[in-house]
Structure formats: C-alpha cells, structure tokens
Amino acid sequence: MSMGDLGAEVIKVEEPGTGDETRAFGPPFVKGISTYFLSINRNKKSLAVNLKDPEGLKIVQALARRSDVVVENFRPGVAKRLGVGWERLRSDNPRLIYCSISGFGHQGLPEYTRLPGYDAVMQGLGGLQHLTGQPDGPPTKVGISIADILTGMTAMQGILLALFSRERTGQGSRLDISMLDSTVQALTFQAANHLIANRNPGRVGNRHASIAPYETFRAKDGYLNVAVANDGQFKKLCDLLGTPAVAEDPRFAQNRSRVENRDALAESLGSVFQARPVGEWVSALQSAGIPAGPILDLAQLFAHPQLVARRTLVEADHPQLGAIRMVGSPIKTEPLDDLPAVMPPPVLGEHTEQILTSVLSLDPGEVQRLVAAGAIALKSA
C-alpha cells in the first residue's frame, strides 16, 4: 500500500473464491466488507489467479518478468514449490527485486523458519509485550498490529534501497524480511539497557524508563501526557505548577535523580495536575515551552486541525460503499495540494481482465477460456 501511495502500480495476487484472508477479518463489516481489509489495501489492483493451476502459474510468472518488485509472504519453501520462488523468477528477470516476508526469516534455524508469523505472537516473542502495561499488571500488547506494521515498513525500506542499488549495478536482489527482526529493532534503548547496562527492564506503565517526569498525569476531567526531556524544562514545569521548591529538591534537581525517585516526584506533582482540566493544562504547558498533549480518542484525533491541514485523511470512491475515508500516507511532498488520486481497495478479481489484456496482451476470448478452465476469476457481479 505504501508503494501504491507513492505512485507504483501494485498488483495484488489473490486466490479465487476467498481472496486475501483479511477480507474475512471482522466485525466490523460494512455491507459485508471488512473494514480491516479496507484499511490496508488501497491503491492495489486485484488479480484473482489460481497459482496451483499451470496456466495460472504461467500468468504470474509472466507478470514477474515485467515487474520491478515481487513481494511474497508464504512460509519459506512454499513459493519455490509453487514455481514463484526467487531462483525461478530471477532467471527470467535478473533486474527483479524479490522481497520475502515471513515470521522468522528464510535463514536461521529450521525449527523456527518453518513456523508461521502472526502479530500477537511476535509482540510477545519480540519483547514488546513484556515491556508494555502497568508494573503490577499482566503483559499487554500494543492496541494495533504493530509487529505487522513494523515489518511492512522494514520491507518498504529494503525495497527502496534495493531499487536504488539496481540503478547503479543493473542487478536485482533478494530481501529476507523477518517479522521477529522487524519487531526487535523497535526495542532501541530498552535493548541497550539489557545489552550494555546488563539490566532486564520491565513494565513501567505510562512512564519512561530513563526520563522523568515523562508520563501520564490525571487532570480534573481526564488525562494528559507531559514529556519533560531536560532539567531546564523541569524547572519551567515547577514554576508553572507553583511548586518551585520541587525543582530545588536534591531528589529531583537532575534527571538521573528524578528517575530514581519517580514515585515521590509523581506524588509531588500529581495532586497539582488534578486541580485544572486537561485543556487548560495543555495550553499553559505548551505556551511555556513544555511538551504536553491530551490523550485523544479516534473521533477527536481525526478532527484535529493539524491533521486536517495536512490532509492526513484521504478519500476514495468505493464501488460498493461509495465515498470512504482512510488514513493516508505520512510521506508528504510540497505542495500538499498536489496529492495523487486514491484508488479504493479492490473487490476480489476486480482488475483481472484489465491486467491480462493490458499488461499481458491477452485477447478477451483467451481471458474467458482461462476463467472456464479455473485458472483465473473475474470480479463477482
């Protein structure tokens, strides 16, 4: 989807009949269509083809000869068995970028490389779940499929670098992207706490492991986040709160001591925050140069004036649902008004005929023969 957002022609190869399994993820469904599927499939063309049919396989192989990039997320060994593995496709197209995405990677220990990869499993295996949640509570997964998203972003980065390399060398390359690797990379400073400082960090709730006060406070009518990153900001905070003595307290004068005495610090500041509503605090803190913000639900978020100004939401005309709104690409160019049109998430097989006739130059009669043979499927009526 990210490549499609940037202008690439993306062909989504799906199995006839069922298609991408996320088409069945839900509820919620709108007119029988999964909103989960809608969220990650804009700017793609759907080709419904049976890879297990010899003629269907030839279609995909022919498309790979004309493509810059192939992305596959079968378990290791399956793509090769089907006839769409790296060696087979590269022999026809030496400039091909072939990106394999799997749970544990194609290289490594066989007892892991053969396993499937799912987001919830990776959040646990990748350390994220151990680090998320309240200290006295259970491990908590992130509220979105963050391991899936990190893996997609990693694959996108690798593909762009491979395309750049190809411009210099003329040769394609193979990328081996692992969900586990992609999730572990997000540990950053927590990983360093263990690997370098020999600590085994745990859950700190809404606090930061190495900075204080960098956490969530309760206000009169809700919650806000305050992110004090240095001693100067802390002094400003104490002055604003009317507690200048706290900034002079040896327990809190420097970030290191504030982290070591974070419970006492939170107690000193927490009662003050409860005296005023969130909006007043955020306005006052931001005016004083102290990073702070409210905790928004999605209705509030998507009405935020900065998101509106940056045209973060994009709209597409879906053939069954009419106009739908989606979160657009975060990659912006100037001017913001110069944004490409958005193609809606496809109906299964919606573009099969178009792709076969325009890209592979098959005549309509041949397309109908392939449909009758079970090699492909067209959009359902």
Secondary structure, DSSP 8 states (H G I E B T S, - for coil): -HHHHTT---EEEE-TTT-SGGGG--S-EETTEEHHHHHT-TT-EEEEE-TTSHHHHHHHHHHHHT-SEEEE-S-TTHHHHHT-SHHHHHHH-TT-EEEEEESS-SSS-HHHHTS---HHHHHHHTSHHHHSS-TTS-----SS-HHHHHHHHHHHHHHHHHHHHHHHHS--EEEEEEHHHHHHGGGHHHHHHHHTT-------TTS-SS-TTEEEEE-SSSEEEEE--SHHHHHHHHHHHT-HHHHHSTTTSSHHHHHHTHHHHHHHHHHHHTTS-HHHHHHHHHHTT--EEE---HHHHTT-HHHHHTT-EEEEEETTTEEEEEE--S---SSTT----------TTTTHHHHHHHTS---HHHHHHHHHHTSEE----
